[in-house]
Amino acid sequence: MLSWSSNELGTPADIAVIASGDGDAGLPHGADLVAFAEAIARFDEEALARARAQLVAVAGEDFMIDAAAVAANFEMMTRVADGTGARHAPATADQRNAIGHRLGIAGFTSAH
């Protein structure tokens, strides 16, 4: 979704940079967004407080709230899909596998 939406907005995201956590991935406030997302994913309250404050400082409170809502929505969508047993369409396997390899996540247990 990120690669599609960033392309639609004319600011293509480099998902390999997002996965590595190095740089801004070509996105406005990208490095701060990555730090925010990583703090959320790691359940690190101190890092989250710092990342939240940094995002507000550079982009504003509304931007930070939107970023938090997107993160919450992705968490919700994953839980709903997992809970219902939803599976990806076989026709998308090659594209998903290519992205998984670019991100370095193809070896995760949940990737299979």
TACOR-V15113 format. One record per residue. RES is the residue in one letter. PSI is psi in whole degrees, 0 to 359 (NA if undefined). Layout:
BEGIN
res	psi
RES	PSI
RES	PSI
END
This chain:
BEGIN
res	psi
M	320
L	315
S	321
W	309
S	322
S	324
N	318
E	327
L	359
G	15
T	74
P	131
A	139
D	100
I	336
A	323
V	321
I	315
A	324
S	338
G	14
D	118
G	192
D	359
A	17
G	13
L	146
P	128
H	23
G	313
A	322
D	325
L	319
V	316
A	320
F	312
A	319
E	320
A	321
I	311
A	329
R	357
F	40
D	100
E	319
E	314
A	323
L	318
A	318
R	314
A	320
R	312
A	320
Q	317
L	320
V	319
A	321
V	335
A	347
G	158
E	320
D	320
F	315
M	319
I	318
D	318
A	319
A	320
A	320
V	315
A	317
A	321
N	318
F	319
E	316
M	314
M	320
T	315
R	319
V	314
A	315
D	317
G	331
T	352
G	17
A	143
R	155
H	150
A	136
P	330
A	341
T	3
A	313
D	316
Q	316
R	320
N	319
A	317
I	317
G	320
H	319
R	323
L	348
G	25
I	3
A	335
G	354
F	144
T	319
S	351
A	351
H	NA
END
